[in-house]
């Protein structure tokens, strides 16, 4: 869903989504819900490249 930015040509870096779940959580359901979240929030989850 998020485009890759090799060499930061667009001045942006990729975003990472981490999820904490119970060991007994259904992996398929967790993955599906993560995908749904990414689809809804994709426009807001790309962060600009920070200056060093």
PDBQT receptor file of N, H, CA, C and O in Angstrom, charges set to zero:
ATOM      1  N   UNK A   1       0.823  -1.192   0.000  1.00  0.00    +0.000 N 
ATOM      2  CA  UNK A   1       0.000   0.000   0.000  1.00  0.00    +0.000 C 
ATOM      3  C   UNK A   1       0.863   1.251   0.000  1.00  0.00    +0.000 C 
ATOM      4  O   UNK A   1       0.575   2.202  -0.727  1.00  0.00    +0.000 OA
ATOM      5  N   UNK A   2       1.936   1.262   0.820  1.00  0.00    +0.000 N 
ATOM      6  H   UNK A   2       2.170   0.489   1.410  1.00  0.00    +0.000 HD
ATOM      7  CA  UNK A   2       2.813   2.422   0.843  1.00  0.00    +0.000 C 
ATOM      8  C   UNK A   2       3.878   2.250  -0.225  1.00  0.00    +0.000 C 
ATOM      9  O   UNK A   2       4.511   1.198  -0.305  1.00  0.00    +0.000 OA
ATOM     10  N   UNK A   3       4.083   3.269  -1.045  1.00  0.00    +0.000 N 
ATOM     11  H   UNK A   3       3.568   4.124  -0.980  1.00  0.00    +0.000 HD
ATOM     12  CA  UNK A   3       5.128   3.151  -2.051  1.00  0.00    +0.000 C 
ATOM     13  C   UNK A   3       6.501   3.159  -1.397  1.00  0.00    +0.000 C 
ATOM     14  O   UNK A   3       6.721   3.838  -0.394  1.00  0.00    +0.000 OA
ATOM     15  N   UNK A   4       7.417   2.400  -1.972  1.00  0.00    +0.000 N 
ATOM     16  H   UNK A   4       7.239   1.848  -2.787  1.00  0.00    +0.000 HD
ATOM     17  CA  UNK A   4       8.784   2.380  -1.464  1.00  0.00    +0.000 C 
ATOM     18  C   UNK A   4       9.516   3.593  -2.024  1.00  0.00    +0.000 C 
ATOM     19  O   UNK A   4       9.269   4.004  -3.158  1.00  0.00    +0.000 OA
ATOM     20  N   UNK A   5      10.401   4.155  -1.242  1.00  0.00    +0.000 N 
ATOM     21  H   UNK A   5      10.601   3.821  -0.321  1.00  0.00    +0.000 HD
ATOM     22  CA  UNK A   5      11.122   5.353  -1.665  1.00  0.00    +0.000 C 
ATOM     23  C   UNK A   5      12.620   5.080  -1.710  1.00  0.00    +0.000 C 
ATOM     24  O   UNK A   5      13.350   5.564  -0.846  1.00  0.00    +0.000 OA
ATOM     25  N   UNK A   6      13.103   4.315  -2.695  1.00  0.00    +0.000 N 
ATOM     26  H   UNK A   6      12.510   3.922  -3.398  1.00  0.00    +0.000 HD
ATOM     27  CA  UNK A   6      14.538   4.039  -2.764  1.00  0.00    +0.000 C 
ATOM     28  C   UNK A   6      15.329   5.334  -2.919  1.00  0.00    +0.000 C 
ATOM     29  O   UNK A   6      15.022   6.156  -3.782  1.00  0.00    +0.000 OA
ATOM     30  N   UNK A   7      16.338   5.509  -2.087  1.00  0.00    +0.000 N 
ATOM     31  H   UNK A   7      16.588   4.841  -1.386  1.00  0.00    +0.000 HD
ATOM     32  CA  UNK A   7      17.165   6.704  -2.167  1.00  0.00    +0.000 C 
ATOM     33  C   UNK A   7      16.474   7.960  -1.685  1.00  0.00    +0.000 C 
ATOM     34  O   UNK A   7      17.010   9.058  -1.836  1.00  0.00    +0.000 OA
ATOM     35  N   UNK A   8      15.296   7.818  -1.110  1.00  0.00    +0.000 N 
ATOM     36  H   UNK A   8      14.861   6.926  -0.987  1.00  0.00    +0.000 HD
ATOM     37  CA  UNK A   8      14.531   8.964  -0.611  1.00  0.00    +0.000 C 
ATOM     38  C   UNK A   8      14.371  10.044  -1.673  1.00  0.00    +0.000 C 
ATOM     39  O   UNK A   8      14.489  11.231  -1.369  1.00  0.00    +0.000 OA
ATOM     40  N   UNK A   9      14.105   9.649  -2.910  1.00  0.00    +0.000 N 
ATOM     41  H   UNK A   9      14.009   8.685  -3.157  1.00  0.00    +0.000 HD
ATOM     42  CA  UNK A   9      13.992  10.616  -3.998  1.00  0.00    +0.000 C 
ATOM     43  C   UNK A   9      12.825  11.574  -3.797  1.00  0.00    +0.000 C 
ATOM     44  O   UNK A   9      12.867  12.703  -4.286  1.00  0.00    +0.000 OA
ATOM     45  N   UNK A  10      11.798  11.150  -3.097  1.00  0.00    +0.000 N 
ATOM     46  H   UNK A  10      11.764  10.233  -2.700  1.00  0.00    +0.000 HD
ATOM     47  CA  UNK A  10      10.653  12.022  -2.844  1.00  0.00    +0.000 C 
ATOM     48  C   UNK A  10      10.793  12.757  -1.521  1.00  0.00    +0.000 C 
ATOM     49  O   UNK A  10       9.885  13.487  -1.123  1.00  0.00    +0.000 OA
ATOM     50  N   UNK A  11      11.922  12.576  -0.828  1.00  0.00    +0.000 N 
ATOM     51  H   UNK A  11      12.660  11.983  -1.151  1.00  0.00    +0.000 HD
ATOM     52  CA  UNK A  11      12.118  13.239   0.456  1.00  0.00    +0.000 C 
ATOM     53  C   UNK A  11      11.294  12.624   1.568  1.00  0.00    +0.000 C 
ATOM     54  O   UNK A  11      10.993  13.289   2.559  1.00  0.00    +0.000 OA
ATOM     55  N   UNK A  12      10.926  11.360   1.415  1.00  0.00    +0.000 N 
ATOM     56  H   UNK A  12      11.171  10.820   0.609  1.00  0.00    +0.000 HD
ATOM     57  CA  UNK A  12      10.100  10.691   2.420  1.00  0.00    +0.000 C 
ATOM     58  C   UNK A  12      10.696   9.343   2.766  1.00  0.00    +0.000 C 
ATOM     59  O   UNK A  12      11.482   8.783   2.002  1.00  0.00    +0.000 OA
ATOM     60  N   UNK A  13      10.316   8.826   3.926  1.00  0.00    +0.000 N 
ATOM     61  H   UNK A  13       9.678   9.281   4.547  1.00  0.00    +0.000 HD
ATOM     62  CA  UNK A  13      10.739   7.494   4.344  1.00  0.00    +0.000 C 
ATOM     63  C   UNK A  13       9.505   6.641   4.579  1.00  0.00    +0.000 C 
ATOM     64  O   UNK A  13       8.409   7.165   4.779  1.00  0.00    +0.000 OA
ATOM     65  N   UNK A  14       9.684   5.330   4.554  1.00  0.00    +0.000 N 
ATOM     66  H   UNK A  14      10.574   4.905   4.391  1.00  0.00    +0.000 HD
ATOM     67  CA  UNK A  14       8.559   4.434   4.796  1.00  0.00    +0.000 C 
ATOM     68  C   UNK A  14       8.109   4.498   6.245  1.00  0.00    +0.000 C 
ATOM     69  O   UNK A  14       8.869   4.904   7.124  1.00  0.00    +0.000 OA
ATOM     70  N   UNK A  15       6.885   4.099   6.484  1.00  0.00    +0.000 N 
ATOM     71  H   UNK A  15       6.268   3.769   5.770  1.00  0.00    +0.000 HD
ATOM     72  CA  UNK A  15       6.297   4.075   7.812  1.00  0.00    +0.000 C 
ATOM     73  C   UNK A  15       6.153   2.626   8.252  1.00  0.00    +0.000 C 
ATOM     74  O   UNK A  15       5.896   1.747   7.429  1.00  0.00    +0.000 OA
ATOM     75  N   UNK A  16       6.318   2.376   9.537  1.00  0.00    +0.000 N 
ATOM     76  H   UNK A  16       6.527   3.090  10.205  1.00  0.00    +0.000 HD
ATOM     77  CA  UNK A  16       6.216   1.032  10.092  1.00  0.00    +0.000 C 
ATOM     78  C   UNK A  16       5.030   0.985  11.045  1.00  0.00    +0.000 C 
ATOM     79  O   UNK A  16       4.841   1.896  11.851  1.00  0.00    +0.000 OA
ATOM     80  N   UNK A  17       4.235  -0.071  10.954  1.00  0.00    +0.000 N 
ATOM     81  H   UNK A  17       4.388  -0.811  10.298  1.00  0.00    +0.000 HD
ATOM     82  CA  UNK A  17       3.114  -0.285  11.861  1.00  0.00    +0.000 C 
ATOM     83  C   UNK A  17       3.438  -1.496  12.722  1.00  0.00    +0.000 C 
ATOM     84  O   UNK A  17       3.695  -2.582  12.201  1.00  0.00    +0.000 OA
ATOM     85  N   UNK A  18       3.426  -1.315  14.028  1.00  0.00    +0.000 N 
ATOM     86  H   UNK A  18       3.217  -0.433  14.451  1.00  0.00    +0.000 HD
ATOM     87  CA  UNK A  18       3.675  -2.419  14.962  1.00  0.00    +0.000 C 
ATOM     88  C   UNK A  18       2.389  -2.710  15.728  1.00  0.00    +0.000 C 
ATOM     89  O   UNK A  18       1.633  -1.795  16.054  1.00  0.00    +0.000 OA
ATOM     90  N   UNK A  19       2.147  -3.976  16.010  1.00  0.00    +0.000 N 
ATOM     91  H   UNK A  19       2.761  -4.720  15.745  1.00  0.00    +0.000 HD
ATOM     92  CA  UNK A  19       0.940  -4.390  16.719  1.00  0.00    +0.000 C 
ATOM     93  C   UNK A  19       1.321  -5.337  17.841  1.00  0.00    +0.000 C 
ATOM     94  O   UNK A  19       2.118  -6.254  17.647  1.00  0.00    +0.000 OA
ATOM     95  N   UNK A  20       0.752  -5.112  19.009  1.00  0.00    +0.000 N 
ATOM     96  H   UNK A  20       0.104  -4.366  19.166  1.00  0.00    +0.000 HD
ATOM     97  CA  UNK A  20       0.905  -6.032  20.134  1.00  0.00    +0.000 C 
ATOM     98  C   UNK A  20      -0.394  -6.803  20.278  1.00  0.00    +0.000 C 
ATOM     99  O   UNK A  20      -1.473  -6.210  20.276  1.00  0.00    +0.000 OA
ATOM    100  N   UNK A  21      -0.298  -8.115  20.401  1.00  0.00    +0.000 N 
ATOM    101  H   UNK A  21       0.579  -8.596  20.402  1.00  0.00    +0.000 HD
ATOM    102  CA  UNK A  21      -1.491  -8.949  20.517  1.00  0.00    +0.000 C 
ATOM    103  C   UNK A  21      -1.219 -10.092  21.484  1.00  0.00    +0.000 C 
ATOM    104  O   UNK A  21      -0.069 -10.447  21.743  1.00  0.00    +0.000 OA
ATOM    105  N   UNK A  22      -2.274 -10.648  22.001  1.00  0.00    +0.000 N 
ATOM    106  H   UNK A  22      -3.208 -10.360  21.790  1.00  0.00    +0.000 HD
ATOM    107  CA  UNK A  22      -2.175 -11.818  22.871  1.00  0.00    +0.000 C 
ATOM    108  C   UNK A  22      -1.616 -12.994  22.070  1.00  0.00    +0.000 C 
ATOM    109  O   UNK A  22      -1.865 -13.090  20.868  1.00  0.00    +0.000 OA
ATOM    110  N   UNK A  23      -0.872 -13.882  22.709  1.00  0.00    +0.000 N 
ATOM    111  H   UNK A  23      -0.670 -13.804  23.685  1.00  0.00    +0.000 HD
ATOM    112  CA  UNK A  23      -0.358 -15.056  21.991  1.00  0.00    +0.000 C 
ATOM    113  C   UNK A  23      -1.467 -15.903  21.357  1.00  0.00    +0.000 C 
ATOM    114  O   UNK A  23      -1.236 -16.591  20.362  1.00  0.00    +0.000 OA
ATOM    115  N   UNK A  24      -2.653 -15.851  21.928  1.00  0.00    +0.000 N 
ATOM    116  H   UNK A  24      -2.841 -15.293  22.736  1.00  0.00    +0.000 HD
ATOM    117  CA  UNK A  24      -3.754 -16.656  21.404  1.00  0.00    +0.000 C 
ATOM    118  C   UNK A  24      -4.529 -15.946  20.293  1.00  0.00    +0.000 C 
ATOM    119  O   UNK A  24      -5.503 -16.494  19.776  1.00  0.00    +0.000 OA
ATOM    120  N   UNK A  25      -4.107 -14.730  19.918  1.00  0.00    +0.000 N 
ATOM    121  H   UNK A  25      -3.316 -14.285  20.338  1.00  0.00    +0.000 HD
ATOM    122  CA  UNK A  25      -4.819 -13.979  18.881  1.00  0.00    +0.000 C 
ATOM    123  C   UNK A  25      -4.746 -14.718  17.546  1.00  0.00    +0.000 C 
ATOM    124  O   UNK A  25      -3.741 -15.358  17.233  1.00  0.00    +0.000 OA
ATOM    125  N   UNK A  26      -5.808 -14.624  16.775  1.00  0.00    +0.000 N 
ATOM    126  H   UNK A  26      -6.624 -14.105  17.029  1.00  0.00    +0.000 HD
ATOM    127  CA  UNK A  26      -5.856 -15.227  15.450  1.00  0.00    +0.000 C 
ATOM    128  C   UNK A  26      -4.997 -14.383  14.507  1.00  0.00    +0.000 C 
ATOM    129  O   UNK A  26      -5.326 -13.228  14.236  1.00  0.00    +0.000 OA
ATOM    130  N   UNK A  27      -3.908 -14.950  14.011  1.00  0.00    +0.000 N 
ATOM    131  H   UNK A  27      -3.641 -15.888  14.230  1.00  0.00    +0.000 HD
ATOM    132  CA  UNK A  27      -2.960 -14.210  13.180  1.00  0.00    +0.000 C 
ATOM    133  C   UNK A  27      -3.630 -13.681  11.914  1.00  0.00    +0.000 C 
ATOM    134  O   UNK A  27      -3.338 -12.566  11.480  1.00  0.00    +0.000 OA
ATOM    135  N   UNK A  28      -4.508 -14.455  11.329  1.00  0.00    +0.000 N 
ATOM    136  H   UNK A  28      -4.746 -15.360  11.681  1.00  0.00    +0.000 HD
ATOM    137  CA  UNK A  28      -5.201 -14.013  10.122  1.00  0.00    +0.000 C 
ATOM    138  C   UNK A  28      -6.069 -12.799  10.378  1.00  0.00    +0.000 C 
ATOM    139  O   UNK A  28      -6.096 -11.868   9.574  1.00  0.00    +0.000 OA
ATOM    140  N   UNK A  29      -6.779 -12.806  11.496  1.00  0.00    +0.000 N 
ATOM    141  H   UNK A  29      -6.757 -13.563  12.149  1.00  0.00    +0.000 HD
ATOM    142  CA  UNK A  29      -7.633 -11.675  11.851  1.00  0.00    +0.000 C 
ATOM    143  C   UNK A  29      -6.796 -10.439  12.145  1.00  0.00    +0.000 C 
ATOM    144  O   UNK A  29      -7.130  -9.339  11.704  1.00  0.00    +0.000 OA
ATOM    145  N   UNK A  30      -5.708 -10.617  12.889  1.00  0.00    +0.000 N 
ATOM    146  H   UNK A  30      -5.437 -11.511  13.247  1.00  0.00    +0.000 HD
ATOM    147  CA  UNK A  30      -4.827  -9.488  13.202  1.00  0.00    +0.000 C 
ATOM    148  C   UNK A  30      -4.268  -8.897  11.906  1.00  0.00    +0.000 C 
ATOM    149  O   UNK A  30      -4.271  -7.678  11.735  1.00  0.00    +0.000 OA
ATOM    150  N   UNK A  31      -3.795  -9.733  11.006  1.00  0.00    +0.000 N 
ATOM    151  H   UNK A  31      -3.792 -10.724  11.146  1.00  0.00    +0.000 HD
ATOM    152  CA  UNK A  31      -3.265  -9.257   9.733  1.00  0.00    +0.000 C 
ATOM    153  C   UNK A  31      -4.311  -8.541   8.899  1.00  0.00    +0.000 C 
ATOM    154  O   UNK A  31      -4.028  -7.512   8.286  1.00  0.00    +0.000 OA
ATOM    155  N   UNK A  32      -5.525  -9.088   8.874  1.00  0.00    +0.000 N 
ATOM    156  H   UNK A  32      -5.756  -9.924   9.372  1.00  0.00    +0.000 HD
ATOM    157  CA  UNK A  32      -6.614  -8.460   8.125  1.00  0.00    +0.000 C 
ATOM    158  C   UNK A  32      -6.914  -7.079   8.686  1.00  0.00    +0.000 C 
ATOM    159  O   UNK A  32      -7.043  -6.112   7.934  1.00  0.00    +0.000 OA
ATOM    160  N   UNK A  33      -7.027  -6.985  10.008  1.00  0.00    +0.000 N 
ATOM    161  H   UNK A  33      -6.923  -7.770  10.619  1.00  0.00    +0.000 HD
ATOM    162  CA  UNK A  33      -7.339  -5.699  10.643  1.00  0.00    +0.000 C 
ATOM    163  C   UNK A  33      -6.212  -4.689  10.442  1.00  0.00    +0.000 C 
ATOM    164  O   UNK A  33      -6.470  -3.496  10.284  1.00  0.00    +0.000 OA
ATOM    165  N   UNK A  34      -4.964  -5.160  10.448  1.00  0.00    +0.000 N 
ATOM    166  H   UNK A  34      -4.754  -6.129  10.577  1.00  0.00    +0.000 HD
ATOM    167  CA  UNK A  34      -3.841  -4.263  10.166  1.00  0.00    +0.000 C 
ATOM    168  C   UNK A  34      -3.964  -3.706   8.745  1.00  0.00    +0.000 C 
ATOM    169  O   UNK A  34      -3.738  -2.519   8.510  1.00  0.00    +0.000 OA
ATOM    170  N   UNK A  35      -4.319  -4.567   7.820  1.00  0.00    +0.000 N 
ATOM    171  H   UNK A  35      -4.502  -5.531   8.010  1.00  0.00    +0.000 HD
ATOM    172  CA  UNK A  35      -4.500  -4.123   6.439  1.00  0.00    +0.000 C 
ATOM    173  C   UNK A  35      -5.604  -3.100   6.301  1.00  0.00    +0.000 C 
ATOM    174  O   UNK A  35      -5.474  -2.125   5.561  1.00  0.00    +0.000 OA
ATOM    175  N   UNK A  36      -6.701  -3.328   7.022  1.00  0.00    +0.000 N 
ATOM    176  H   UNK A  36      -6.807  -4.120   7.623  1.00  0.00    +0.000 HD
ATOM    177  CA  UNK A  36      -7.807  -2.372   6.997  1.00  0.00    +0.000 C 
ATOM    178  C   UNK A  36      -7.370  -1.017   7.551  1.00  0.00    +0.000 C 
ATOM    179  O   UNK A  36      -7.713   0.028   6.997  1.00  0.00    +0.000 OA
ATOM    180  N   UNK A  37      -6.611  -1.043   8.651  1.00  0.00    +0.000 N 
ATOM    181  H   UNK A  37      -6.332  -1.891   9.101  1.00  0.00    +0.000 HD
ATOM    182  CA  UNK A  37      -6.118   0.191   9.257  1.00  0.00    +0.000 C 
ATOM    183  C   UNK A  37      -5.193   0.934   8.295  1.00  0.00    +0.000 C 
ATOM    184  O   UNK A  37      -5.305   2.149   8.129  1.00  0.00    +0.000 OA
ATOM    185  N   UNK A  38      -4.289   0.205   7.669  1.00  0.00    +0.000 N 
ATOM    186  H   UNK A  38      -4.198  -0.781   7.803  1.00  0.00    +0.000 HD
ATOM    187  CA  UNK A  38      -3.360   0.821   6.719  1.00  0.00    +0.000 C 
ATOM    188  C   UNK A  38      -4.125   1.448   5.558  1.00  0.00    +0.000 C 
ATOM    189  O   UNK A  38      -3.810   2.563   5.142  1.00  0.00    +0.000 OA
ATOM    190  N   UNK A  39      -5.117   0.751   5.037  1.00  0.00    +0.000 N 
ATOM    191  H   UNK A  39      -5.372  -0.154   5.375  1.00  0.00    +0.000 HD
ATOM    192  CA  UNK A  39      -5.902   1.292   3.925  1.00  0.00    +0.000 C 
ATOM    193  C   UNK A  39      -6.581   2.602   4.302  1.00  0.00    +0.000 C 
ATOM    194  O   UNK A  39      -6.622   3.536   3.501  1.00  0.00    +0.000 OA
ATOM    195  N   UNK A  40      -7.116   2.675   5.523  1.00  0.00    +0.000 N 
ATOM    196  H   UNK A  40      -7.083   1.917   6.174  1.00  0.00    +0.000 HD
ATOM    197  CA  UNK A  40      -7.837   3.878   5.953  1.00  0.00    +0.000 C 
ATOM    198  C   UNK A  40      -6.913   5.038   6.291  1.00  0.00    +0.000 C 
ATOM    199  O   UNK A  40      -7.258   6.198   6.066  1.00  0.00    +0.000 OA
ATOM    200  N   UNK A  41      -5.742   4.728   6.830  1.00  0.00    +0.000 N 
ATOM    201  H   UNK A  41      -5.462   3.785   7.012  1.00  0.00    +0.000 HD
ATOM    202  CA  UNK A  41      -4.860   5.781   7.311  1.00  0.00    +0.000 C 
ATOM    203  C   UNK A  41      -3.641   6.023   6.424  1.00  0.00    +0.000 C 
ATOM    204  O   UNK A  41      -2.779   6.826   6.783  1.00  0.00    +0.000 OA
ATOM    205  N   UNK A  42      -3.547   5.363   5.296  1.00  0.00    +0.000 N 
ATOM    206  H   UNK A  42      -4.247   4.711   5.005  1.00  0.00    +0.000 HD
ATOM    207  CA  UNK A  42      -2.373   5.490   4.426  1.00  0.00    +0.000 C 
ATOM    208  C   UNK A  42      -2.001   6.942   4.112  1.00  0.00    +0.000 C 
ATOM    209  O   UNK A  42      -0.817   7.278   4.149  1.00  0.00    +0.000 OA
ATOM    210  N   UNK A  43      -2.958   7.806   3.809  1.00  0.00    +0.000 N 
ATOM    211  H   UNK A  43      -3.919   7.534   3.779  1.00  0.00    +0.000 HD
ATOM    212  CA  UNK A  43      -2.572   9.187   3.489  1.00  0.00    +0.000 C 
ATOM    213  C   UNK A  43      -1.895   9.916   4.650  1.00  0.00    +0.000 C 
ATOM    214  O   UNK A  43      -1.156  10.875   4.425  1.00  0.00    +0.000 OA
ATOM    215  N   UNK A  44      -2.130   9.485   5.867  1.00  0.00    +0.000 N 
ATOM    216  H   UNK A  44      -2.730   8.706   6.050  1.00  0.00    +0.000 HD
ATOM    217  CA  UNK A  44      -1.596  10.172   7.044  1.00  0.00    +0.000 C 
ATOM    218  C   UNK A  44      -0.348   9.504   7.615  1.00  0.00    +0.000 C 
ATOM    219  O   UNK A  44       0.282  10.058   8.516  1.00  0.00    +0.000 OA
ATOM    220  N   UNK A  45       0.021   8.335   7.117  1.00  0.00    +0.000 N 
ATOM    221  H   UNK A  45      -0.491   7.885   6.386  1.00  0.00    +0.000 HD
ATOM    222  CA  UNK A  45       1.094   7.551   7.720  1.00  0.00    +0.000 C 
ATOM    223  C   UNK A  45       2.442   7.699   7.024  1.00  0.00    +0.000 C 
ATOM    224  O   UNK A  45       3.401   7.035   7.418  1.00  0.00    +0.000 OA
ATOM    225  N   UNK A  46       2.546   8.531   6.023  1.00  0.00    +0.000 N 
ATOM    226  H   UNK A  46       1.767   9.071   5.703  1.00  0.00    +0.000 HD
ATOM    227  CA  UNK A  46       3.822   8.776   5.369  1.00  0.00    +0.000 C 
ATOM    228  C   UNK A  46       4.420  10.017   6.017  1.00  0.00    +0.000 C 
ATOM    229  O   UNK A  46       3.814  11.088   5.990  1.00  0.00    +0.000 OA
ATOM    230  N   UNK A  47       5.599   9.877   6.596  1.00  0.00    +0.000 N 
ATOM    231  H   UNK A  47       6.091   9.007   6.618  1.00  0.00    +0.000 HD
ATOM    232  CA  UNK A  47       6.231  10.995   7.292  1.00  0.00    +0.000 C 
ATOM    233  C   UNK A  47       7.325  11.611   6.429  1.00  0.00    +0.000 C 
ATOM    234  O   UNK A  47       8.014  10.922   5.677  1.00  0.00    +0.000 OA
ATOM    235  N   UNK A  48       7.463  12.903   6.555  1.00  0.00    +0.000 N 
ATOM    236  H   UNK A  48       6.904  13.463   7.166  1.00  0.00    +0.000 HD
ATOM    237  CA  UNK A  48       8.499  13.606   5.793  1.00  0.00    +0.000 C 
ATOM    238  C   UNK A  48       9.880  13.246   6.329  1.00  0.00    +0.000 C 
ATOM    239  O   UNK A  48      10.025  12.923   7.508  1.00  0.00    +0.000 OA
ATOM    240  N   UNK A  49      10.881  13.300   5.479  1.00  0.00    +0.000 N 
ATOM    241  H   UNK A  49      10.763  13.563   4.521  1.00  0.00    +0.000 HD
ATOM    242  CA  UNK A  49      12.254  13.018   5.857  1.00  0.00    +0.000 C 
ATOM    243  C   UNK A  49      12.741  14.103   6.803  1.00  0.00    +0.000 C 
ATOM    244  O   UNK A  49      12.607  15.292   6.516  1.00  0.00    +0.000 OA
ATOM    245  N   UNK A  50      13.310  13.691   7.937  1.00  0.00    +0.000 N 
ATOM    246  H   UNK A  50      13.419  12.725   8.171  1.00  0.00    +0.000 HD
ATOM    247  CA  UNK A  50      13.818  14.648   8.923  1.00  0.00    +0.000 C 
ATOM    248  C   UNK A  50      15.234  15.055   8.557  1.00  0.00    +0.000 C 
ATOM    249  O   UNK A  50      16.023  14.249   8.062  1.00  0.00    +0.000 OA
ATOM    250  N   UNK A  51      15.541  16.320   8.812  1.00  0.00    +0.000 N 
ATOM    251  H   UNK A  51      14.900  16.974   9.214  1.00  0.00    +0.000 HD
ATOM    252  CA  UNK A  51      16.905  16.782   8.546  1.00  0.00    +0.000 C 
ATOM    253  C   UNK A  51      17.830  16.303   9.657  1.00  0.00    +0.000 C 
ATOM    254  O   UNK A  51      17.398  16.121  10.796  1.00  0.00    +0.000 OA
ATOM    255  N   UNK A  52      19.095  16.100   9.329  1.00  0.00    +0.000 N 
ATOM    256  H   UNK A  52      19.446  16.248   8.404  1.00  0.00    +0.000 HD
ATOM    257  CA  UNK A  52      20.050  15.624  10.335  1.00  0.00    +0.000 C 
ATOM    258  C   UNK A  52      20.982  16.717  10.783  1.00  0.00    +0.000 C 
ATOM    259  O   UNK A  52      21.847  16.483  11.627  1.00  0.00    +0.000 OA
TER     260      UNK A  52
